[in-house]
Amino acid sequence: MNENTIEVSSGIWQWVMSAVTLNDENKAKLDKWMSGEKSPTFNQLEKFSAETRIPLGYFSLKFHRQRSVNFSNTEQ
């Protein structure tokens, strides 16, 4: 990994693909980042975060943990 780039786990990239609708430009960037052809710089990741409305900190996680929330009242 180049010192000027950020390593993002494949699990996060997969989650991004399923969580947001990407424009053509961001889809092309993501394809290169997912394949390992390129890695994003901090500035690229910051811009990608803003455009996709995904908090920047998510990209530093190892994986995206999906939480299921139960709204039913099971206590009686």
Buried (B, 14 or more C-beta within 10 A) or exposed (E): EEEEBBEBBEEBBEBBEEEEEBEEEBEEBBBEBBEEEBBBEEEBBBBBBEBBEBEEEBBEEEEBEEEEEEEEEEEE
